[in-house]
């Protein structure tokens, strides 16, 4: 589908106070840039030019200081 420019997405993440050490975000299988704000436990994800009209799949993989990894997926419709 045609690519569209959207704004940033914000995703709340919680690490149960163990400290986030690594996070990766993928949109439709492609790695995309994200910024972690530890104060608000929020990832800000830059989706500009990465989203397509229709269904998009956002996958966020977060690893904390003690090695626990959490994977979340969302379906985004534009």
C-alpha positions, 0 to 999 in steps of 0.5 A: 500500500501507499506509505503515509506520514503519521505523527509519533505514537506514544506507548506506555511501558512498565518495568516494575521498577527493575529498569529498562535496558533495551527496547526495540520497536518494529512497524510491519517488520521494520525497525523504527526509532523510539525514545524512552522517557523513564519518568513517564514510562513512555516510548515515543515512536516515530512512525513518519513514512513507515505507516501504510494505509490499512493495517499496520503491525507495531511490535515492541520488545522491552528488556529490563535490567534483570533480563526479562523480555516482554513483547507486545503487538498492536494492530494499527489501522490508518 
